[in-house]
Amino acid sequence: MKLQGKIAVVSGATGGIGFEVAKHLGAQGATVIINGINDEAGAERLKILQDAGVNAEYYGFDVTNEDQVNEHIKTIGDKHGKIDILVNNAGGLGGRSRFEVMTTEFYRNVMALNLDSVFFMSRAAIPFLKEGSHPTIINFTSNAGWNAGGPGAGIYGTSKAGVHAITRALAKDLAEYGIRVNAVSPGTIDTDFHKQIKSTKPEVFQSWAKNIMLGRLGQPQDVASVVAFLASEDASFITAETIQIGGGQALGI
């Protein structure tokens, strides 16, 4: 298996895309460390992984909390002696607000969830990535990072554009250590992220597929397979790239 012996940390991995990423990495032989803030969901997902034969561990902590990140990443790194793969998947819309009425608290919460978390997790993991084999960081951005998001989602789009930028900056900063840094930019993926509109406005949800070149919404597995490739040594010369998955335009390597 391509990732045998690797230690992979996946943030926000108790559901949706993050869990699929953890499953794919585990199926390739990696020991998977999943993170979340819902310990009940974490225990359930951990059992699923372990029942499937994956070496997996769960750590419950808030990736927007600097102290918690430092503490838990150090615990993980000290236990395993290294980190080979860091997937910064945690993030979210955080709600919708127009700039005119946006509170500073809302602004900071969305930026913390999507951008501060990438900084905190990456910074804490770097000493252990230096001990890894073909180490890599894979960040999650979004199509909203290219188009600035829709009405009320401007700060979400801004935060994800920041992830594009920090990905390139990290890649330049860490290249001398052999640490590759890339990002994936999913289009519309059929997850609980869109649960509300899927249930309240199914016609709108179904119409989205018409604006996607392949004529369908993406599935979490579509994203997870790309992440597994980027984590592997098959991608050993890919860094500072953002690979767009789905959406109305094709951008990538």
C-alpha positions in Angstrom: 0.0 0.0 0.0 1.3 3.4 -1.0 1.1 5.1 2.4 2.2 2.2 4.6 4.0 3.5 7.6 2.8 7.0 7.2 1.3 9.1 10.0 -1.6 11.3 8.7 -3.4 13.9 10.7 -6.7 15.0 9.3 -8.5 17.9 10.9 -12.3 18.2 10.9 -12.5 14.4 10.1 -15.7 13.4 11.9 -17.9 13.8 8.9 -18.2 14.7 5.3 -15.1 15.2 3.2 -12.7 14.9 6.1 -13.9 11.4 7.1 -13.7 10.2 3.5 -10.2 11.5 3.3 -9.3 9.6 6.5 -10.8 6.4 5.1 -8.9 6.8 1.8 -5.6 7.4 3.6 -6.2 4.6 6.0 -7.0 2.2 3.1 -3.7 3.1 1.6 -1.9 2.0 4.8 -1.5 5.2 6.7 -2.1 5.4 10.5 -4.8 8.1 10.6 -5.2 10.6 13.4 -8.7 12.1 13.1 -9.7 15.4 14.8 -13.0 17.0 15.6 -14.9 18.8 18.4 -17.8 16.4 18.8 -16.4 13.5 20.8 -19.4 11.3 20.3 -19.1 11.6 16.6 -15.4 11.1 16.9 -15.8 7.8 18.8 -18.3 6.6 16.1 -16.0 7.5 13.2 -13.0 5.9 15.0 -14.9 2.6 15.4 -15.8 2.6 11.7 -12.2 3.1 10.7 -10.9 0.5 13.2 -13.6 -2.0 12.1 -12.3 -1.6 8.6 -8.8 -2.5 9.6 -7.4 1.1 9.7 -4.9 2.1 12.4 -6.7 5.2 13.7 -6.8 7.5 16.7 -9.2 10.3 17.6 -8.1 13.6 19.3 -10.9 16.1 20.2 -9.7 19.7 20.1 -10.6 23.0 18.6 -8.4 23.9 15.6 -9.1 27.6 16.2 -7.7 27.5 19.7 -3.9 28.0 19.5 -3.1 26.4 22.9 -5.2 23.3 22.2 -3.6 22.8 18.8 -0.1 23.2 20.2 -0.8 20.7 23.0 -2.4 18.0 20.9 -0.1 18.2 17.9 2.8 17.9 20.2 1.2 14.8 21.9 0.7 13.2 18.5 4.1 14.0 17.2 5.9 12.9 20.4 3.9 9.6 20.4 4.7 8.7 16.8 8.0 10.5 16.4 6.9 12.2 13.2 4.0 13.4 11.1 4.1 12.6 7.4 0.8 14.0 6.2 -1.2 17.0 7.5 -4.6 17.6 6.0 -6.1 20.9 7.0 -9.7 20.1 6.2 -11.5 21.8 9.1 -13.5 24.8 8.0 -17.0 26.1 7.2 -19.3 28.9 6.1 -20.1 29.9 9.7 -23.4 31.4 8.5 -24.1 34.3 6.2 -23.8 38.1 6.8 -23.5 41.1 4.5 -20.6 43.4 5.1 -22.8 46.3 6.1 -24.2 44.5 9.1 -21.4 42.1 9.8 -20.2 42.0 13.4 -16.5 41.9 14.2 -17.1 38.7 16.1 -18.6 37.0 13.0 -15.8 38.2 10.9 -13.1 36.8 13.3 -14.9 33.5 13.8 -15.1 32.8 10.1 -11.5 33.8 9.5 -10.3 31.7 12.5 -12.2 28.6 11.4 -10.9 28.7 7.8 -7.5 30.5 7.9 -6.2 30.7 11.5 -6.7 27.0 11.8 -4.4 26.3 8.9 -1.7 28.5 10.4 -2.0 27.0 13.9 -2.0 23.4 12.7 0.8 23.9 10.2 3.1 25.7 12.5 2.6 23.1 15.3 3.2 20.2 12.9 6.3 21.5 11.1 8.9 20.2 13.6 7.3 16.7 13.3 6.9 17.0 9.5 10.7 17.6 9.3 11.0 14.0 10.7 8.6 12.5 8.3 9.1 10.6 5.0 8.2 12.7 1.9 6.2 15.0 4.3 3.3 17.0 3.0 0.7 19.5 4.0 -2.6 19.6 2.1 -5.0 22.5 2.7 -8.6 22.8 1.9 -9.8 25.9 0.1 -13.0 26.4 -2.0 -14.3 27.7 -5.3 -15.4 30.7 -3.1 -11.7 31.6 -2.8 -11.7 32.3 -6.5 -15.1 34.0 -6.9 -15.4 35.7 -3.5 -18.5 33.7 -2.5 -22.1 34.6 -3.0 -24.2 37.2 -1.1 -23.5 37.0 2.6 -20.6 34.6 2.0 -17.9 37.3 1.3 -15.9 36.6 4.4 -16.0 32.9 3.8 -14.6 33.5 0.3 -12.0 35.9 1.7 -10.8 33.4 4.2 -10.5 30.7 1.5 -8.6 33.1 -0.7 -6.3 33.4 2.2 -5.8 29.7 2.2 -4.7 29.9 -1.4 -2.1 32.5 -0.4 -0.8 30.7 2.7 -0.5 27.5 0.7 1.9 29.1 -1.7 3.7 30.9 1.2 4.2 27.7 3.2 5.4 25.9 0.1 8.1 28.5 -0.4 9.0 28.5 3.3 9.2 24.7 3.7 10.7 23.6 0.4 14.2 23.5 1.7 13.1 20.8 4.2 11.4 18.7 1.5 8.0 19.5 2.8 5.5 19.9 0.0 2.4 22.1 0.4 -0.6 22.0 -1.8 -4.3 22.7 -1.7 -7.5 21.3 -3.1 -10.4 23.5 -4.1 -13.6 21.6 -4.2 -16.6 22.8 -6.2 -20.1 21.9 -5.0 -19.8 18.6 -3.1 -22.8 16.7 -1.9 -22.3 16.8 1.9 -24.1 18.1 5.0 -22.6 21.5 4.2 -25.6 21.9 1.9 -28.0 20.0 4.0 -30.3 23.0 4.7 -30.8 24.1 1.2 -31.1 20.5 0.0 -34.1 20.0 2.3 -35.7 23.4 2.0 -35.1 24.3 -1.6 -34.4 21.0 -3.4 -35.1 22.6 -6.8 -32.2 25.0 -6.2 -30.0 22.3 -5.0 -30.7 20.2 -8.1 -30.2 23.1 -10.4 -26.5 23.5 -9.3 -25.5 20.5 -11.4 -26.4 22.4 -14.6 -23.5 24.8 -13.9 -20.9 22.1 -13.5 -19.1 20.9 -16.6 -19.5 17.2 -15.7 -23.2 17.7 -15.0 -23.2 16.4 -11.5 -22.3 17.4 -8.0 -19.1 16.0 -6.6 -19.0 13.3 -3.9 -16.7 13.2 -0.9 -14.9 10.2 -2.5 -14.0 12.4 -5.5 -12.1 14.8 -3.3 -10.6 12.1 -1.0 -9.0 10.3 -4.0 -7.2 13.5 -5.0 -6.0 14.1 -1.5 -4.7 10.5 -1.3 -2.7 11.1 -4.5 -1.2 14.4 -3.3 -0.2 12.6 0.0 1.6 9.9 -1.9 5.1 9.8 -3.3 3.5 9.7 -6.8 3.0 13.5 -6.3 6.6 14.0 -5.1 7.2 16.9 -7.4 4.0 18.8 -6.9 4.0 21.7 -4.6 2.5 25.2 -4.3 -0.4 24.1 -6.4 -4.2 24.3 -5.9 -6.1 21.6 -7.6 -9.7 22.5 -8.4 -12.3 19.7 -8.2 -15.5 20.1 -10.1 -17.0 23.6 -10.6 -17.5 25.4 -13.8 -13.9 25.9 -14.8 -10.8 23.7 -14.9 -7.8 24.8 -12.9 -5.1 22.6 -11.5 -1.6 21.3 -11.8 
